[in-house]
Amino acid sequence: WQWSKYGLANLYSLKTLDLADNRLTGTIDSRPLYNLKSLIHFDVSGNQLSGEVDALITPSLTHSDFSNNRFASMLSFKTYKRSFQSLRYCDVSNNAIQNDATDFLKNIPRNIQQFFASNNEIQGSLPALLNDLPKLRQFNMSSNSLSGSLPEWFNDLPQLRRFDMSSNALSGKLPEFAESFLSLQELDISNQTNGLTGAIPEDLSKLQSLKTLNLAHNKLAGTIPPAIGNMAVLQVLKLSSNLLESAIPAELGLLAGTLKRLGLANNTLSGTIPPQIGQLEGASILLNGNLFHTAPLSLCNLHSVKALDIANNMTLCPMERNALSDFYDSTKGAEWTDGSLWLDEYANCCDWKGVTCNEMNHVTELNLANNGLSGRLSESIGILSFIEVLDLSDNDIKGSIPTQIGLLSNLTYLRLSYNAFTGAAPESLGELAQLQLLQLQTNRITKIPNIPQLDESIYNNATFVTDCGVPTAFDEALLCDNCTMCCNANEDCYPQEETRIAKHVDLNYSEFAAVLIACFIA
């Protein structure tokens, strides 16, 4: 750009100059700004300016923003400039600045409160010494090419709230955390290409104001300090992609109610995942890429957590176990006569009462007849795709039979009789090609779909039974041409052929029985 030769320099009372997002190009000629002694706010962000940044460009400056441009370098801070004392905010992020880190941070203004230099090409190690910065609250030099270790002054910033050095090439160990660091709210030292090493310091738990802790993508080893569970306001904990080992401390469950993100993926953590992790209500949890051998049911069924990356892991969170858990809840499992091992956090669901599995641990049989089930049959029953026998008879299950039951393509034996099912039986029952027995009698089912005739060679007249008999509890008797046996309102059941005779002569059941007896005597 080009400054006006005289116009801008004469605006002695100008306090704010905001030229952000104007597609400005070229370099900044700072000479016309020397006389603007009242200017405190200078913003040229979001342009295409290039050349060199002078963050102390006017004498009384408190706020300078050069972000999102094409600047290639930055003048070091000069202590003799008046704005060295007044500058509070400096943002040079998202440029192409290539300074050495030591020169770049040399003489950083003592009264600075917010300093941003992320997404540049700043190189080298951080300086071993830094000016006292008693008022610094935010410091961000993420996404540069910084190397070396975190220096001692890292711990000597008493007002620091947010510290972000992510996506650099730092190495070495994390320092011990000093008492003076207790105001810190966000700490992000993740994604170091060289990788921070050593253990996570135990005294990290001193940081009781910390809301975000991100140490992911480093080479940190050892165990996760249980004391992290005592960080009362922690909302984000990211430790993924390190070398952490052993078990997850159950104490992390103490963060329930505050923690929203937990990242522990891609480490060498092992053992069982503690059930307390499933109590992190509303949290998104990453656990993939570890050596766990089982996960608690309360975590896998997502009753509390918002998202879980191992939810579809068939080893840690078997889908059929989740489906059975949902079935248990929907049929009021707490009131069952016998619910042995059901909802045990770690028990194999194949060991639950009434469940039988094949050698691949797929559920092939669910037999809970006469076991005090009530409530409703959940749609998740359709997930048990390997099941061959389903017997829920002699209970008090209400509502409609879910359509998803037609997904059970291996089902051969289905007993839902003597319950309180209502409405029309789903058409999807006709898709069960392997079915050998279907009993739906003594319910309140109002319509039977067109189901192909079943082979009667195994179960004879008991093969296909519904409430198609007379007298009927419905306005009209149920139609079921392929039923092998019909039951009536008196819960008496007899072969379908006798039902057709009774309907044909339009007799009630007592009269029909009398006719049959008379015929037999004759």
C-alpha positions in Angstrom: 0.0 0.0 0.0 0.9 3.7 -0.1 0.3 6.0 2.8 -0.8 9.6 1.9 2.3 11.8 2.2 0.7 14.3 4.6 -2.9 13.3 5.3 -2.4 10.4 7.7 0.5 12.0 9.6 -1.7 14.9 10.4 -4.4 12.8 12.3 -2.8 13.6 15.7 -5.9 12.6 17.6 -6.5 9.3 15.9 -6.9 6.5 18.4 -8.0 3.6 16.3 -6.9 2.6 12.8 -8.7 -0.5 11.6 -7.9 -1.6 8.0 -8.6 -5.3 8.4 -9.9 -7.4 5.5 -9.4 -4.8 2.8 -7.2 -6.8 0.3 -4.3 -4.4 0.9 -1.0 -5.4 -0.7 2.6 -4.2 -0.6 4.7 -3.2 2.5 4.0 -0.9 5.3 5.7 2.5 5.3 5.8 3.3 9.1 7.1 6.9 8.7 3.6 8.6 8.6 2.7 6.8 11.8 5.5 8.2 14.0 3.5 11.4 14.7 0.3 9.5 15.7 1.0 9.8 19.4 -2.7 9.1 20.3 -3.0 5.9 18.2 -3.5 2.9 20.6 -5.3 0.4 18.3 -3.7 -0.7 15.0 -5.2 -3.5 12.9 -4.2 -4.5 9.4 -5.2 -8.2 9.7 -6.7 -10.2 6.9 -4.9 -8.5 4.0 -2.0 -9.5 1.7 0.7 -7.3 3.2 4.3 -8.4 3.1 7.7 -7.2 4.2 8.6 -6.7 7.9 6.4 -6.3 11.0 7.1 -3.6 13.5 4.8 -4.4 16.4 5.8 -1.1 18.1 4.8 1.0 15.1 3.3 4.0 17.0 4.4 5.6 20.3 1.3 4.8 22.4 0.2 1.5 20.9 -1.6 -1.0 23.2 -3.1 -3.2 20.5 -1.3 -4.3 17.3 -2.7 -6.9 14.9 -0.7 -8.0 11.8 -2.3 -11.5 11.5 -3.3 -13.3 8.3 -1.0 -11.5 5.9 2.3 -12.4 4.1 4.9 -10.8 6.4 8.2 -12.6 6.2 10.0 -11.2 9.3 9.5 -9.1 12.4 11.6 -6.4 13.9 12.9 -7.3 17.4 11.3 -5.3 20.2 13.2 -2.1 20.9 13.2 -1.1 24.6 13.7 2.6 23.7 10.4 2.9 21.9 7.6 4.4 24.0 5.1 1.7 23.0 7.5 -0.9 24.6 5.9 0.0 27.9 2.3 0.4 26.6 1.8 -2.7 24.3 -0.7 -5.2 25.8 -1.8 -7.2 22.7 0.3 -8.4 19.8 -0.9 -10.8 17.0 1.4 -11.7 14.1 -0.1 -15.2 13.6 -0.8 -16.8 10.1 2.1 -15.1 8.2 5.4 -16.5 6.9 7.7 -15.0 9.5 11.0 -16.9 9.6 12.8 -15.3 12.5 15.0 -17.2 14.9 12.9 -17.9 18.1 15.6 -16.4 20.4 15.8 -13.1 18.5 12.0 -13.1 18.0 11.3 -13.2 21.7 14.2 -11.0 22.8 13.0 -8.1 24.9 9.3 -9.0 24.6 7.5 -6.0 26.2 7.2 -6.5 30.0 3.5 -5.4 30.1 2.3 -7.7 27.3 -0.9 -9.6 28.1 -1.7 -11.5 24.9 0.9 -12.6 22.4 0.1 -14.7 19.3 2.6 -15.9 16.7 1.1 -19.2 15.6 1.3 -20.6 12.0 4.5 -19.0 10.9 8.0 -20.4 10.1 9.8 -19.4 13.3 12.8 -21.6 14.0 15.3 -22.6 16.6 15.1 -23.1 20.3 13.2 -21.0 22.7 15.4 -18.6 24.7 16.8 -19.8 28.0 15.9 -16.5 29.6 12.9 -14.2 29.1 11.9 -10.8 30.5 9.7 -11.0 33.5 6.2 -11.0 32.1 4.0 -10.6 35.2 0.9 -9.7 33.2 1.0 -12.3 30.4 -2.3 -14.2 30.1 -2.1 -15.8 26.6 0.9 -17.1 24.8 0.5 -18.9 21.4 3.4 -20.0 19.2 1.8 -23.1 17.8 2.5 -24.5 14.3 6.0 -23.2 13.8 9.4 -25.0 13.7 10.5 -24.5 17.3 12.9 -27.1 18.7 14.7 -27.8 22.0 13.0 -28.2 25.3 10.6 -26.0 27.3 12.7 -23.5 29.3 12.5 -22.7 32.9 10.6 -19.5 32.4 7.7 -21.6 31.3 6.8 -21.9 35.0 7.4 -18.3 35.9 4.3 -16.7 34.3 2.0 -16.1 37.3 -1.0 -14.7 35.3 -0.8 -17.1 32.4 -4.2 -18.5 31.4 -3.6 -20.1 28.0 -0.3 -21.6 26.8 -0.1 -23.2 23.3 3.1 -24.5 21.8 1.4 -27.3 19.8 2.6 -28.5 16.4 6.3 -27.7 16.7 9.4 -29.9 17.1 10.0 -29.7 20.9 11.7 -32.5 22.8 12.9 -33.3 26.3 10.9 -33.8 29.5 8.0 -31.9 30.8 9.1 -29.6 33.6 7.8 -29.8 37.1 4.8 -27.5 37.6 5.5 -24.6 40.0 3.0 -23.3 42.5 3.1 -19.9 40.6 1.5 -21.6 37.6 -1.8 -22.3 39.3 -3.9 -19.8 37.3 -3.3 -21.8 34.0 -6.6 -22.8 32.3 -5.4 -24.2 28.9 -2.1 -26.1 28.3 -1.4 -27.4 24.8 2.0 -28.9 24.0 0.7 -31.6 21.6 1.9 -32.7 18.2 5.7 -32.3 18.6 7.5 -34.0 15.7 10.5 -34.8 17.9 8.3 -35.6 20.8 8.3 -34.8 24.5 9.6 -37.7 26.6 9.5 -38.9 30.2 6.6 -39.3 32.4 3.6 -37.0 33.0 4.5 -35.2 36.2 2.5 -36.1 39.3 2.3 -32.5 40.3 0.2 -31.7 37.3 -2.7 -32.1 39.5 -1.7 -28.8 41.3 -3.2 -27.0 38.3 -6.7 -26.8 39.8 -7.8 -24.1 37.3 -6.8 -26.2 34.3 -9.7 -26.8 31.9 -7.8 -28.1 28.9 -4.7 -30.4 29.0 -3.4 -31.5 25.6 -0.2 -33.6 25.5 -1.2 -35.8 22.6 1.2 -37.0 19.8 4.4 -37.0 21.9 6.6 -39.8 23.3 5.4 -39.6 26.9 5.8 -42.9 28.8 4.9 -44.4 32.1 1.4 -44.4 33.6 -1.4 -41.8 33.7 -1.2 -40.1 37.1 -4.4 -41.0 39.1 -4.2 -37.5 40.7 -5.5 -36.1 37.4 -8.9 -37.2 38.6 -8.7 -34.5 41.3 -8.5 -31.7 38.7 -12.0 -30.4 39.5 -12.7 -28.2 36.4 -10.9 -30.2 33.7 -13.0 -30.4 30.6 -10.6 -31.7 27.9 -7.9 -34.3 28.6 -6.0 -35.4 25.5 -3.1 -37.9 25.9 -3.5 -39.9 22.7 -0.6 -41.1 20.6 2.0 -41.5 23.3 3.7 -44.4 25.0 1.6 -44.6 28.0 1.1 -48.0 29.6 -0.7 -50.0 32.3 -4.3 -49.5 33.2 -6.5 -46.5 33.0 -6.8 -45.1 36.6 -10.3 -45.4 37.9 -9.9 -42.0 39.5 -10.5 -40.4 36.1 -14.2 -41.2 36.8 -14.1 -38.4 39.4 -14.1 -36.0 36.4 -17.7 -36.9 35.7 -19.9 -33.9 35.2 -17.0 -31.7 34.0 -14.9 -33.7 31.5 -16.3 -33.4 27.9 -13.4 -35.0 25.9 -11.1 -37.8 26.9 -8.4 -38.9 24.4 -6.3 -41.9 25.3 -6.1 -43.6 21.9 -3.0 -45.1 20.4 -0.9 -45.8 23.5 0.0 -49.2 25.1 -2.7 -49.0 27.8 -3.9 -52.5 28.9 -6.1 -54.4 31.3 -9.8 -53.7 31.7 -11.3 -50.3 31.1 -12.7 -49.2 34.5 -16.5 -48.8 34.7 -16.0 -45.3 36.1 -15.1 -44.2 32.5 -18.6 -45.1 31.5 -19.9 -42.6 34.1 -18.4 -39.6 32.2 -21.7 -38.2 31.3 -21.8 -36.3 28.0 -18.1 -37.0 27.2 -16.6 -38.0 23.9 -14.1 -40.7 24.6 -11.2 -42.1 22.4 -9.7 -45.4 23.4 -8.8 -47.2 20.1 -5.3 -48.5 19.5 -4.5 -49.9 22.9 -4.2 -53.3 24.4 -7.4 -53.6 26.4 -9.0 -57.0 26.6 -12.5 -55.9 27.7 -14.6 -52.9 28.2 -17.4 -52.4 30.7 -21.0 -52.7 29.5 -21.9 -49.4 31.0 -19.4 -47.7 28.7 -20.2 -49.7 25.6 -24.0 -49.1 25.7 -23.5 -45.3 25.6 -26.1 -44.7 28.3 -24.0 -41.8 29.7 -21.2 -40.9 27.3 -21.8 -38.9 24.2 -19.4 -40.7 21.8 -17.1 -43.7 22.0 -14.6 -44.7 19.3 -14.6 -48.4 20.4 -18.4 -48.6 20.4 -18.2 -50.8 17.2 -15.2 -52.8 18.3 -16.6 -56.3 18.2 -14.0 -57.5 20.8 -14.3 -54.8 23.4 -18.0 -53.8 22.8 -19.8 -56.7 21.2 -22.8 -55.4 19.4 -25.0 -58.3 20.5 -24.1 -57.6 24.2 -25.3 -54.0 23.7 -28.5 -55.3 22.1 -29.2 -57.7 25.0 -28.6 -54.8 27.4 -31.2 -52.8 25.6 -33.5 -55.8 25.6 -33.0 -56.1 29.4 -33.9 -52.4 30.0 -37.0 -52.4 27.7 -38.4 -55.6 29.3 -37.8 -54.2 32.9 -35.0 -56.6 33.7 -34.7 -55.4 37.2 -38.0 -57.0 37.9 -37.3 -60.4 36.2 -37.6 -63.6 38.2 -34.0 -64.6 37.4 -31.5 -62.2 35.7 -28.3 -63.9 36.7 -25.2 -62.1 35.4 -27.3 -59.8 33.2 -25.6 -56.4 32.9 -22.5 -57.6 34.7 -19.9 -55.1 33.6 -17.4 -57.7 32.3 -19.2 -61.1 32.1 -19.5 -62.6 28.7 -23.1 -62.2 27.6 -23.0 -65.9 26.6 -23.0 -66.6 30.4 -26.1 -64.5 31.1 -29.3 -66.3 32.2 -31.1 -67.8 29.2 -28.5 -66.9 26.6 -26.7 -69.6 24.5 -23.9 -68.8 22.0 -22.0 -70.7 19.3 -18.2 -71.2 19.3 -17.8 -67.7 17.8 -19.7 -66.1 20.8 -22.7 -65.2 18.7 -26.0 -65.5 20.4 -28.0 -68.4 19.0 -30.6 -68.9 21.6 -32.5 -66.6 24.0 -34.9 -68.5 26.3 -36.5 -66.5 29.0 -39.9 -68.1 29.1 -41.9 -67.6 32.3 -39.3 -65.3 33.8 -41.4 -62.2 34.8 -40.6 -60.1 31.7 -42.8 -57.0 31.1 -42.4 -53.7 29.4 -41.8 -53.9 25.6 -39.8 -55.8 23.1 -37.1 -53.4 21.9 -36.2 -53.0 18.2 -32.6 -54.0 19.0 -33.8 -57.6 19.0 -33.1 -57.4 15.2 -29.3 -57.1 15.9 -29.2 -60.7 17.1 -28.7 -61.9 13.5 -27.3 -65.3 14.5 -30.2 -66.3 16.8 -32.0 -69.5 16.0 -34.3 -69.9 19.0 -36.3 -67.1 20.7 -38.6 -68.1 23.5 -40.2 -65.3 25.5 -43.5 -67.0 26.2 -45.4 -66.9 29.4 -44.5 -63.3 30.3 -46.2 -60.0 30.3 -44.6 -58.1 27.4 -46.8 -55.4 25.9 -46.9 -53.3 22.8 -46.4 -54.3 19.2 -44.0 -56.9 17.9 -41.2 -54.9 16.3 -40.7 -55.1 12.6 -37.0 -55.7 13.1 -37.8 -59.3 14.2 -37.9 -60.1 10.5 -34.2 -59.5 10.3 -33.5 -62.7 12.2 -32.9 -64.7 9.1 -31.6 -67.7 11.0 -34.6 -68.0 13.3 -36.2 -71.4 13.4 -38.1 -71.3 16.7 -40.2 -68.3 17.8 -42.5 -68.4 20.8 -44.1 -65.1 21.9 -47.3 -66.8 23.2 -49.0 -65.9 26.5 -47.9 -62.3 26.7 -49.8 -59.0 26.1 -48.6 -58.1 22.6 -51.1 -55.8 20.7 -51.7 -54.6 17.2 -51.0 -56.3 13.9 -48.1 -58.8 13.8 -45.4 -57.4 11.4 -45.4 -58.4 7.8 -41.7 -59.1 8.2 -42.5 -62.4 9.9 -43.2 -63.7 6.5 -39.5 -63.2 5.6 -38.3 -65.7 8.1 -37.5 -68.5 5.6 -35.9 -70.9 8.2 -38.8 -70.7 10.6 -40.1 -74.1 11.8 -42.2 -73.0 14.8 -44.2 -69.8 15.3 -46.5 -69.4 18.4 -48.3 -66.1 18.9 -51.4 -67.3 20.8 -53.0 -65.7 23.9 -52.0 -62.1 23.1 -54.0 -59.2 21.8 -52.7 -59.4 18.2 -55.4 -58.2 15.8 -54.0 -59.3 12.5 -51.8 -62.1 11.2 -49.7 -61.4 8.1 -49.6 -63.8 5.1 -47.0 -66.3 6.3 -46.0 -69.2 4.0 -47.1 -72.6 5.2 -44.5 -74.0 7.6 -43.2 -77.6 7.6 -45.3 -79.5 10.1 -43.0 -82.6 10.2 -41.2 -81.5 13.4 -43.8 -79.9 15.6 -47.0 -81.2 14.0 -50.1 -79.2 15.0 -48.0 -76.9 17.3 -46.1 -75.6 14.3 -48.0 -72.3 13.8 -50.4 -71.2 16.5 -52.4 -68.0 16.8 -55.6 -66.7 18.3 -57.6 -67.7 15.3 -60.2 -69.8 17.2 -63.8 -69.3 18.2 -65.2 -67.9 20.3 -63.0 -64.9 19.7 -62.1 -61.9 21.9 -62.1 -59.8 18.7 -64.9 -58.2 16.7 -64.2 -60.8 14.1 -62.2 -64.0 14.3 -58.6 -63.7 13.1 -57.8 -65.0 9.6 -54.9 -67.4 9.5 -55.1 -69.8 6.6 -51.8 -71.5 7.2 -52.1 -71.8 11.0 -51.8 -75.4 12.2 -53.7 -74.7 15.5 -56.0 -72.0 16.7 -56.7 -70.8 20.2 -59.9 -69.1 21.3 -61.0 -66.6 24.0 -61.2 -69.4 26.5 -57.5 -70.2 25.9 -58.5 -73.6 24.4 -56.5 -74.6 21.4 -57.3 -77.1 18.7 -56.3 -77.9 15.1 -57.1 -75.4 12.4 -59.4 -77.9 10.5 -61.8 -78.0 13.5 -61.8 -74.2 13.5 -62.9 -74.1 9.9 -65.8 -76.4 10.7 -66.8 -74.3 13.7 -66.8 -71.1 11.6 -68.6 -72.8 8.7 -71.6 -73.8 10.8 -71.5 -70.5 12.8 -71.7 -72.1 16.2 -70.2 -70.9 19.4 -67.5 -72.9 21.0 -69.8 -74.8 23.5 -72.2 -75.7 20.8 -69.3 -76.8 18.5 -67.9 -79.0 21.2 -71.3 -80.6 21.8 -71.6 -81.4 18.1 -68.2 -82.9 18.1 -69.0 -85.1 21.1 -72.3 -86.2 19.5 -70.5 -87.1 16.3 -67.9 -89.0 18.3 -70.6 -91.0 20.2 -72.5 -91.7 17.0 
